[in-house]
Amino acid sequence: MTRVVLPYHLRTLAGVTGELTVEGQTVLAVLDGLEASHPALRGTLRDPVSGKRRPFVRFYACSEDLSHTSYDDPLPAAVLRGDEPLLVIGAMAGG
């Protein structure tokens, strides 16, 4: 099981508190699992048509930005072991 930490507004939308756990060894599998178990999240993390990440959403694990890597790549070993979570972060813009 992969531990996932969502920002507050997405936890509220999904109706959960704290960390989530989903099956998945890749970012793609984790996103599929999140959307399957929490349908309210569909379209919030990635575009429902193209499947691409939303512009102001980032994925981090083990101090690495996974947002621009292939979503089919395996997650870092520490995430797969459950030592570290996959973090979903809402990026900020502006000045």
MOPAC internal coordinates of N, CA, C and O (Angstrom, degrees):
PM7 1SCF
backbone

  N    0.0000 0     0.00 0     0.00 0    0    0    0
  C    1.4514 1     0.00 0     0.00 0    1    0    0
  C    1.5277 1   109.45 1     0.00 0    2    1    0
  O    1.2310 1   121.10 1   -40.88 1    3    2    1
  N    1.3137 1   115.49 1   139.12 1    3    2    1
  C    1.4545 1   121.37 1   178.77 1    5    3    2
  C    1.5175 1   109.43 1  -101.94 1    6    5    3
  O    1.2310 1   121.13 1   -50.42 1    7    6    5
  N    1.3122 1   115.45 1   129.58 1    7    6    5
  C    1.4656 1   121.27 1   176.88 1    9    7    6
  C    1.5176 1   108.75 1   -81.19 1   10    9    7
  O    1.2310 1   120.49 1   -44.02 1   11   10    9
  N    1.3327 1   116.67 1   135.98 1   11   10    9
  C    1.4644 1   121.66 1  -179.11 1   13   11   10
  C    1.5261 1   108.69 1  -130.60 1   14   13   11
  O    1.2310 1   121.21 1   -46.66 1   15   14   13
  N    1.3251 1   115.28 1   133.34 1   15   14   13
  C    1.4591 1   121.63 1   176.04 1   17   15   14
  C    1.5289 1   107.38 1  -112.89 1   18   17   15
  O    1.2310 1   121.27 1   -60.20 1   19   18   17
  N    1.3233 1   115.18 1   119.80 1   19   18   17
  C    1.4609 1   121.91 1   178.08 1   21   19   18
  C    1.5205 1   109.72 1  -101.33 1   22   21   19
  O    1.2310 1   119.91 1   -26.40 1   23   22   21
  N    1.3438 1   117.77 1   153.60 1   23   22   21
  C    1.4586 1   118.89 1   173.11 1   25   23   22
  C    1.5256 1   110.32 1   -67.46 1   26   25   23
  O    1.2310 1   121.04 1   -19.04 1   27   26   25
  N    1.3176 1   115.61 1   160.96 1   27   26   25
  C    1.4565 1   122.00 1  -173.85 1   29   27   26
  C    1.5224 1   113.02 1   -50.97 1   30   29   27
  O    1.2310 1   119.81 1   132.06 1   31   30   29
  N    1.3299 1   117.97 1   -47.94 1   31   30   29
  C    1.4631 1   119.97 1  -175.08 1   33   31   30
  C    1.5270 1   112.31 1   -64.65 1   34   33   31
  O    1.2310 1   119.85 1   147.27 1   35   34   33
  N    1.3355 1   117.90 1   -32.73 1   35   34   33
  C    1.4671 1   119.91 1   177.28 1   37   35   34
  C    1.5247 1   111.58 1   -77.53 1   38   37   35
  O    1.2310 1   119.84 1   146.76 1   39   38   37
  N    1.3419 1   117.91 1   -33.24 1   39   38   37
  C    1.4679 1   119.91 1   173.46 1   41   39   38
  C    1.5242 1   109.99 1   -62.23 1   42   41   39
  O    1.2310 1   120.93 1   138.13 1   43   42   41
  N    1.3385 1   115.82 1   -41.87 1   43   42   41
  C    1.4631 1   120.41 1   178.47 1   45   43   42
  C    1.5275 1   110.57 1   -62.99 1   46   45   43
  O    1.2310 1   120.37 1   134.30 1   47   46   45
  N    1.3104 1   116.90 1   -45.70 1   47   46   45
  C    1.4592 1   121.46 1   178.63 1   49   47   46
  C    1.5293 1   111.49 1   -60.04 1   50   49   47
  O    1.2310 1   120.61 1   139.60 1   51   50   49
  N    1.3280 1   116.44 1   -40.40 1   51   50   49
  C    1.4609 1   121.30 1  -179.48 1   53   51   50
  C    1.5312 1   112.23 1   -79.26 1   54   53   51
  O    1.2310 1   120.42 1   166.90 1   55   54   53
  N    1.3257 1   116.81 1   -13.10 1   55   54   53
  C    1.4611 1   120.41 1  -179.83 1   57   55   54
  C    1.5125 1   113.43 1    74.41 1   58   57   55
  O    1.2310 1   120.40 1  -144.27 1   59   58   57
  N    1.3295 1   116.84 1    35.73 1   59   58   57
  C    1.4635 1   121.31 1  -178.99 1   61   59   58
  C    1.5229 1   109.77 1  -128.04 1   62   61   59
  O    1.2310 1   121.14 1   -17.33 1   63   62   61
  N    1.3163 1   115.43 1   162.67 1   63   62   61
  C    1.4532 1   121.62 1   172.16 1   65   63   62
  C    1.5183 1   107.65 1  -125.90 1   66   65   63
  O    1.2310 1   120.45 1   -34.49 1   67   66   65
  N    1.2968 1   116.74 1   145.51 1   67   66   65
  C    1.4564 1   120.74 1   177.47 1   69   67   66
  C    1.5202 1   113.22 1    73.95 1   70   69   67
  O    1.2310 1   121.75 1    18.84 1   71   70   69
  N    1.3193 1   114.26 1  -161.16 1   71   70   69
  C    1.4654 1   121.40 1  -178.55 1   73   71   70
  C    1.5205 1   112.01 1   -72.55 1   74   73   71
  O    1.2310 1   121.62 1   -26.47 1   75   74   73
  N    1.3142 1   114.51 1   153.53 1   75   74   73
  C    1.4619 1   121.74 1   171.78 1   77   75   74
  C    1.5209 1   107.91 1  -111.15 1   78   77   75
  O    1.2310 1   120.30 1   -22.22 1   79   78   77
  N    1.3028 1   117.03 1   157.78 1   79   78   77
  C    1.4576 1   120.93 1   171.05 1   81   79   78
  C    1.5168 1   108.05 1  -127.74 1   82   81   79
  O    1.2310 1   121.44 1   -43.80 1   83   82   81
  N    1.3240 1   114.85 1   136.20 1   83   82   81
  C    1.4598 1   121.07 1   178.35 1   85   83   82
  C    1.5209 1   108.81 1  -140.59 1   86   85   83
  O    1.2310 1   121.16 1   -22.57 1   87   86   85
  N    1.3179 1   115.39 1   157.43 1   87   86   85
  C    1.4583 1   120.31 1   173.99 1   89   87   86
  C    1.5194 1   108.17 1   -74.50 1   90   89   87
  O    1.2310 1   120.10 1   -37.87 1   91   90   89
  N    1.2941 1   117.42 1   142.13 1   91   90   89
  C    1.4473 1   120.41 1   175.29 1   93   91   90
  C    1.5066 1   112.41 1   152.23 1   94   93   91
  O    1.2310 1   121.62 1   -41.14 1   95   94   93
  N    1.3175 1   114.50 1   138.86 1   95   94   93
  C    1.4574 1   120.25 1   178.95 1   97   95   94
  C    1.5184 1   112.29 1  -115.05 1   98   97   95
  O    1.2310 1   120.56 1  -178.83 1   99   98   97
  N    1.3452 1   116.53 1     1.17 1   99   98   97
  C    1.4558 1   122.34 1   175.97 1  101   99   98
  C    1.5217 1   107.94 1  -131.97 1  102  101   99
  O    1.2310 1   120.47 1   -16.57 1  103  102  101
  N    1.3198 1   116.71 1   163.43 1  103  102  101
  C    1.4678 1   119.84 1   176.69 1  105  103  102
  C    1.5225 1   109.46 1   -59.64 1  106  105  103
  O    1.2310 1   120.33 1   137.92 1  107  106  105
  N    1.3215 1   116.98 1   -42.08 1  107  106  105
  C    1.4642 1   121.11 1  -179.68 1  109  107  106
  C    1.5280 1   111.32 1   -59.18 1  110  109  107
  O    1.2310 1   120.14 1   133.61 1  111  110  109
  N    1.3160 1   117.33 1   -46.39 1  111  110  109
  C    1.4658 1   121.04 1  -179.55 1  113  111  110
  C    1.5252 1   111.30 1   -65.71 1  114  113  111
  O    1.2310 1   120.27 1   142.80 1  115  114  113
  N    1.3215 1   117.08 1   -37.20 1  115  114  113
  C    1.4610 1   120.30 1   178.31 1  117  115  114
  C    1.5276 1   110.33 1   -66.93 1  118  117  115
  O    1.2310 1   119.99 1   135.61 1  119  118  117
  N    1.3313 1   117.62 1   -44.39 1  119  118  117
  C    1.4630 1   120.57 1   178.03 1  121  119  118
  C    1.5231 1   111.18 1   -62.01 1  122  121  119
  O    1.2310 1   120.52 1   137.51 1  123  122  121
  N    1.3307 1   116.61 1   -42.49 1  123  122  121
  C    1.4718 1   120.27 1   176.66 1  125  123  122
  C    1.5247 1   110.31 1   -59.29 1  126  125  123
  O    1.2310 1   120.56 1   136.17 1  127  126  125
  N    1.3332 1   116.54 1   -43.83 1  127  126  125
  C    1.4637 1   121.03 1  -179.97 1  129  127  126
  C    1.5169 1   112.55 1   -65.74 1  130  129  127
  O    1.2310 1   120.38 1   139.21 1  131  130  129
  N    1.3382 1   116.88 1   -40.79 1  131  130  129
  C    1.4614 1   120.41 1   178.01 1  133  131  130
  C    1.5227 1   111.14 1   -62.17 1  134  133  131
  O    1.2310 1   120.78 1   134.16 1  135  134  133
  N    1.3235 1   116.12 1   -45.84 1  135  134  133
  C    1.4679 1   119.85 1  -178.17 1  137  135  134
  C    1.5245 1   111.70 1   -69.75 1  138  137  135
  O    1.2310 1   120.01 1   148.47 1  139  138  137
  N    1.3141 1   117.59 1   -31.53 1  139  138  137
  C    1.4685 1   120.32 1   178.59 1  141  139  138
  C    1.5291 1   110.91 1   -71.37 1  142  141  139
  O    1.2310 1   120.55 1   138.67 1  143  142  141
  N    1.3254 1   116.55 1   -41.33 1  143  142  141
  C    1.4624 1   119.56 1  -177.57 1  145  143  142
  C    1.5282 1   113.10 1   -84.31 1  146  145  143
  O    1.2310 1   120.18 1   159.97 1  147  146  145
  N    1.3209 1   117.26 1   -20.03 1  147  146  145
  C    1.4696 1   122.39 1  -179.52 1  149  147  146
  C    1.5304 1   108.37 1  -137.03 1  150  149  147
  O    1.2310 1   120.11 1  -101.11 1  151  150  149
  N    1.3272 1   117.39 1    78.89 1  151  150  149
  C    1.4708 1   121.61 1  -175.27 1  153  151  150
  C    1.5245 1   114.44 1   -56.06 1  154  153  151
  O    1.2310 1   119.34 1   156.11 1  155  154  153
  N    1.3145 1   118.87 1   -23.89 1  155  154  153
  C    1.4670 1   120.93 1   178.60 1  157  155  154
  C    1.5276 1   111.64 1   -63.42 1  158  157  155
  O    1.2310 1   120.13 1   160.61 1  159  158  157
  N    1.3261 1   117.36 1   -19.39 1  159  158  157
  C    1.4654 1   120.94 1  -179.76 1  161  159  158
  C    1.5344 1   112.78 1   -82.47 1  162  161  159
  O    1.2310 1   120.13 1   168.50 1  163  162  161
  N    1.3252 1   117.36 1   -11.50 1  163  162  161
  C    1.4735 1   119.73 1  -179.80 1  165  163  162
  C    1.5232 1   109.95 1   -58.48 1  166  165  163
  O    1.2310 1   121.47 1   -51.50 1  167  166  165
  N    1.3088 1   114.78 1   128.50 1  167  166  165
  C    1.4562 1   120.69 1   179.34 1  169  167  166
  C    1.5135 1   114.87 1    86.75 1  170  169  167
  O    1.2310 1   119.63 1   173.96 1  171  170  169
  N    1.3296 1   118.31 1    -6.04 1  171  170  169
  C    1.4600 1   120.08 1  -179.52 1  173  171  170
  C    1.5293 1   112.28 1   -92.18 1  174  173  171
  O    1.2310 1   119.98 1   146.86 1  175  174  173
  N    1.3162 1   117.65 1   -33.14 1  175  174  173
  C    1.4643 1   121.52 1  -178.56 1  177  175  174
  C    1.5184 1   112.16 1   -95.36 1  178  177  175
  O    1.2310 1   121.07 1   148.88 1  179  178  177
  N    1.3211 1   115.56 1   -31.12 1  179  178  177
  C    1.4636 1   120.49 1  -179.94 1  181  179  178
  C    1.5248 1   109.04 1  -147.71 1  182  181  179
  O    1.2310 1   121.56 1   -23.97 1  183  182  181
  N    1.3020 1   114.63 1   156.03 1  183  182  181
  C    1.4547 1   120.90 1   179.66 1  185  183  182
  C    1.5240 1   108.75 1   -65.59 1  186  185  183
  O    1.2310 1   119.64 1   -50.46 1  187  186  185
  N    1.3367 1   118.29 1   129.54 1  187  186  185
  C    1.4682 1   119.75 1  -176.16 1  189  187  186
  C    1.5272 1   113.81 1   -67.79 1  190  189  187
  O    1.2310 1   119.67 1   157.84 1  191  190  189
  N    1.3259 1   118.23 1   -22.16 1  191  190  189
  C    1.4641 1   120.80 1  -179.41 1  193  191  190
  C    1.5320 1   111.11 1   -88.66 1  194  193  191
  O    1.2310 1   120.72 1   126.94 1  195  194  193
  N    1.3302 1   116.22 1   -53.06 1  195  194  193
  C    1.4686 1   119.56 1  -176.03 1  197  195  194
  C    1.5239 1   112.91 1   -85.54 1  198  197  195
  O    1.2310 1   120.14 1   156.54 1  199  198  197
  N    1.3307 1   117.33 1   -23.46 1  199  198  197
  C    1.4621 1   120.58 1  -176.71 1  201  199  198
  C    1.5158 1   113.33 1    79.96 1  202  201  199
  O    1.2310 1   120.28 1  -178.97 1  203  202  201
  N    1.3438 1   117.08 1     1.03 1  203  202  201
  C    1.4624 1   120.38 1  -179.38 1  205  203  202
  C    1.5201 1   110.89 1   -78.65 1  206  205  203
  O    1.2310 1   121.70 1   -30.96 1  207  206  205
  N    1.3197 1   114.35 1   149.04 1  207  206  205
  C    1.4576 1   122.34 1   179.06 1  209  207  206
  C    1.5239 1   109.58 1   -58.83 1  210  209  207
  O    1.2310 1   120.88 1   -39.52 1  211  210  209
  N    1.3332 1   115.93 1   140.48 1  211  210  209
  C    1.4547 1   120.57 1   174.46 1  213  211  210
  C    1.5316 1   108.50 1   -64.69 1  214  213  211
  O    1.2310 1   119.72 1   -33.38 1  215  214  213
  N    1.3430 1   118.15 1   146.62 1  215  214  213
  C    1.4729 1   120.79 1  -173.95 1  217  215  214
  C    1.5209 1   115.38 1   -56.16 1  218  217  215
  O    1.2310 1   119.35 1   143.94 1  219  218  217
  N    1.3202 1   118.85 1   -36.06 1  219  218  217
  C    1.4614 1   120.08 1  -175.59 1  221  219  218
  C    1.5207 1   112.92 1  -103.70 1  222  221  219
  O    1.2310 1   120.48 1  -153.87 1  223  222  221
  N    1.3157 1   116.70 1    26.13 1  223  222  221
  C    1.4602 1   122.08 1   176.06 1  225  223  222
  C    1.5202 1   107.93 1  -116.87 1  226  225  223
  O    1.2310 1   120.84 1   -46.65 1  227  226  225
  N    1.3254 1   116.00 1   133.35 1  227  226  225
  C    1.4628 1   121.36 1   178.75 1  229  227  226
  C    1.5248 1   108.73 1  -127.67 1  230  229  227
  O    1.2310 1   121.06 1   -27.62 1  231  230  229
  N    1.3341 1   115.57 1   152.38 1  231  230  229
  C    1.4550 1   122.45 1   177.72 1  233  231  230
  C    1.5216 1   108.19 1  -120.17 1  234  233  231
  O    1.2310 1   120.99 1   -53.66 1  235  234  233
  N    1.3347 1   115.72 1   126.34 1  235  234  233
  C    1.4614 1   121.62 1  -179.42 1  237  235  234
  C    1.5256 1   110.14 1  -126.50 1  238  237  235
  O    1.2310 1   121.28 1   -32.31 1  239  238  237
  N    1.3228 1   115.16 1   147.69 1  239  238  237
  C    1.4628 1   122.00 1   172.57 1  241  239  238
  C    1.5205 1   107.73 1  -154.91 1  242  241  239
  O    1.2310 1   121.14 1   -46.09 1  243  242  241
  N    1.3069 1   115.43 1   133.91 1  243  242  241
  C    1.4673 1   121.29 1   177.09 1  245  243  242
  C    1.5290 1   111.53 1    53.43 1  246  245  243
  O    1.2310 1   120.55 1  -136.16 1  247  246  245
  N    1.3225 1   116.56 1    43.84 1  247  246  245
  C    1.4691 1   123.68 1   179.51 1  249  247  246
  C    1.5287 1   113.55 1    64.46 1  250  249  247
  O    1.2310 1   119.85 1  -162.22 1  251  250  249
  N    1.3147 1   117.89 1    17.78 1  251  250  249
  C    1.4589 1   122.32 1   178.29 1  253  251  250
  C    1.5193 1   109.95 1  -113.12 1  254  253  251
  O    1.2310 1   120.83 1   -42.24 1  255  254  253
  N    1.3301 1   116.02 1   137.76 1  255  254  253
  C    1.4555 1   121.31 1   174.03 1  257  255  254
  C    1.5277 1   107.54 1   -84.12 1  258  257  255
  O    1.2310 1   120.66 1   -68.11 1  259  258  257
  N    1.3204 1   116.35 1   111.89 1  259  258  257
  C    1.4589 1   121.61 1  -179.30 1  261  259  258
  C    1.5262 1   112.22 1   -94.87 1  262  261  259
  O    1.2310 1   120.41 1  -175.52 1  263  262  261
  N    1.3207 1   116.82 1     4.48 1  263  262  261
  C    1.4549 1   121.97 1  -173.37 1  265  263  262
  C    1.5204 1   113.65 1   -62.37 1  266  265  263
  O    1.2310 1   120.16 1   149.63 1  267  266  265
  N    1.3123 1   117.30 1   -30.37 1  267  266  265
  C    1.4616 1   120.57 1  -175.82 1  269  267  266
  C    1.5260 1   113.01 1  -109.23 1  270  269  267
  O    1.2310 1   120.55 1  -170.06 1  271  270  269
  N    1.3112 1   116.56 1     9.94 1  271  270  269
  C    1.4585 1   120.26 1   176.42 1  273  271  270
  C    1.5277 1   108.80 1   -91.12 1  274  273  271
  O    1.2310 1   120.52 1   -10.61 1  275  274  273
  N    1.3047 1   116.62 1   169.39 1  275  274  273
  C    1.4639 1   119.95 1   176.24 1  277  275  274
  C    1.5225 1   108.72 1   -67.97 1  278  277  275
  O    1.2310 1   120.77 1   -47.46 1  279  278  277
  N    1.3137 1   116.14 1   132.54 1  279  278  277
  C    1.4574 1   119.81 1  -179.59 1  281  279  278
  C    1.5167 1   112.14 1   -73.50 1  282  281  279
  O    1.2310 1   120.27 1   175.83 1  283  282  281
  N    1.3126 1   117.08 1    -4.17 1  283  282  281
  C    1.4568 1   121.77 1   175.78 1  285  283  282
  C    1.5269 1   112.06 1   -92.82 1  286  285  283
  O    1.2310 1   120.12 1   171.87 1  287  286  285
  N    1.3287 1   117.38 1    -8.13 1  287  286  285
  C    1.4621 1   120.93 1   178.22 1  289  287  286
  C    1.5229 1   109.32 1   -69.74 1  290  289  287
  O    1.2310 1   120.20 1   -35.48 1  291  290  289
  N    1.3312 1   117.23 1   144.52 1  291  290  289
  C    1.4714 1   119.16 1   176.87 1  293  291  290
  C    1.5231 1   111.03 1   -62.76 1  294  293  291
  O    1.2310 1   120.65 1   -34.96 1  295  294  293
  N    1.3143 1   116.36 1   145.04 1  295  294  293
  C    1.4593 1   121.02 1   174.68 1  297  295  294
  C    1.5305 1   108.78 1   -67.48 1  298  297  295
  O    1.2310 1   119.90 1   -21.40 1  299  298  297
  N    1.3442 1   117.79 1   158.60 1  299  298  297
  C    1.4663 1   120.02 1   177.62 1  301  299  298
  C    1.5278 1   111.87 1   -55.96 1  302  301  299
  O    1.2310 1   121.00 1   -29.84 1  303  302  301
  N    1.3099 1   115.70 1   150.16 1  303  302  301
  C    1.4680 1   121.90 1  -176.34 1  305  303  302
  C    1.5286 1   112.51 1   -55.80 1  306  305  303
  O    1.2310 1   119.93 1   141.34 1  307  306  305
  N    1.3363 1   117.74 1   -38.66 1  307  306  305
  C    1.4629 1   120.26 1  -179.25 1  309  307  306
  C    1.5255 1   111.43 1   -64.37 1  310  309  307
  O    1.2310 1   120.24 1   147.29 1  311  310  309
  N    1.3206 1   117.15 1   -32.71 1  311  310  309
  C    1.4688 1   121.00 1   177.26 1  313  311  310
  C    1.5293 1   109.24 1   -71.66 1  314  313  311
  O    1.2310 1   120.40 1   136.18 1  315  314  313
  N    1.3011 1   116.83 1   -43.82 1  315  314  313
  C    1.4624 1   120.82 1  -179.82 1  317  315  314
  C    1.5217 1   112.04 1   -64.47 1  318  317  315
  O    1.2310 1   120.10 1   148.20 1  319  318  317
  N    1.3378 1   117.42 1   -31.80 1  319  318  317
  C    1.4678 1   121.30 1   176.87 1  321  319  318
  C    1.5229 1   112.04 1   -77.20 1  322  321  319
  O    1.2310 1   120.30 1   163.80 1  323  322  321
  N    1.3333 1   117.03 1   -16.20 1  323  322  321
  C    1.4630 1   120.79 1  -176.96 1  325  323  322
  C    1.5112 1   113.69 1    91.35 1  326  325  323
  O    1.2310 1   120.25 1  -174.73 1  327  326  325
  N    1.3301 1   117.13 1     5.27 1  327  326  325
  C    1.4654 1   120.69 1   179.67 1  329  327  326
  C    1.5264 1   111.69 1   -73.54 1  330  329  327
  O    1.2310 1   120.39 1   146.48 1  331  330  329
  N    1.3124 1   116.85 1   -33.52 1  331  330  329
  C    1.4618 1   123.10 1  -177.69 1  333  331  330
  C    1.5221 1   109.43 1  -128.18 1  334  333  331
  O    1.2310 1   119.66 1   -32.15 1  335  334  333
  N    1.3348 1   118.26 1   147.85 1  335  334  333
  C    1.4717 1   120.44 1   176.99 1  337  335  334
  C    1.5300 1   110.98 1   -90.95 1  338  337  335
  O    1.2310 1   121.12 1   -15.93 1  339  338  337
  N    1.3049 1   115.46 1   164.07 1  339  338  337
  C    1.4544 1   123.03 1   166.43 1  341  339  338
  C    1.5274 1   105.11 1   -88.79 1  342  341  339
  O    1.2310 1   120.58 1   -56.74 1  343  342  341
  N    1.3178 1   116.50 1   123.26 1  343  342  341
  C    1.4612 1   121.48 1  -178.10 1  345  343  342
  C    1.5145 1   110.20 1   -99.10 1  346  345  343
  O    1.2310 1   120.11 1   -49.46 1  347  346  345
  N    1.3045 1   117.40 1   130.54 1  347  346  345
  C    1.4492 1   122.99 1   172.33 1  349  347  346
  C    1.5250 1   105.61 1  -103.71 1  350  349  347
  O    1.2310 1   120.81 1   -59.71 1  351  350  349
  N    1.3188 1   116.06 1   120.29 1  351  350  349
  C    1.4538 1   121.43 1  -174.17 1  353  351  350
  C    1.5204 1   109.25 1  -120.65 1  354  353  351
  O    1.2310 1   120.62 1   -44.00 1  355  354  353
  N    1.3087 1   116.42 1   136.00 1  355  354  353
  C    1.4596 1   121.31 1   172.06 1  357  355  354
  C    1.5097 1   108.76 1   -86.54 1  358  357  355
  O    1.2310 1   120.53 1   -66.39 1  359  358  357
  N    1.3365 1   116.59 1   113.61 1  359  358  357
  C    1.4664 1   120.86 1  -178.37 1  361  359  358
  C    1.5259 1   109.58 1   -71.19 1  362  361  359
  O    1.2310 1   121.09 1   -24.74 1  363  362  361
  N    1.3281 1   115.53 1   155.26 1  363  362  361
  C    1.4597 1   121.16 1   179.15 1  365  363  362
  C    1.5208 1   109.30 1  -111.83 1  366  365  363
  O    1.2310 1   120.90 1   -29.50 1  367  366  365
  N    1.3040 1   115.89 1   150.50 1  367  366  365
  C    1.4585 1   121.15 1   177.66 1  369  367  366
  C    1.5185 1   108.45 1  -138.94 1  370  369  367
  O    1.2310 1   121.48 1   -15.12 1  371  370  369
  N    1.2774 1   114.77 1   164.88 1  371  370  369
  C    1.4572 1   119.35 1   177.90 1  373  371  370
  C    1.5114 1   111.25 1   114.65 1  374  373  371
  O    1.2310 1   120.90 1     6.26 1  375  374  373
  N    1.2644 1   115.89 1  -173.74 1  375  374  373
  C    1.4596 1   118.46 1  -176.58 1  377  375  374
  C    1.4822 1   113.01 1  -139.59 1  378  377  375
  O    1.2310 1   120.10 1   180.00 1  379  378  377

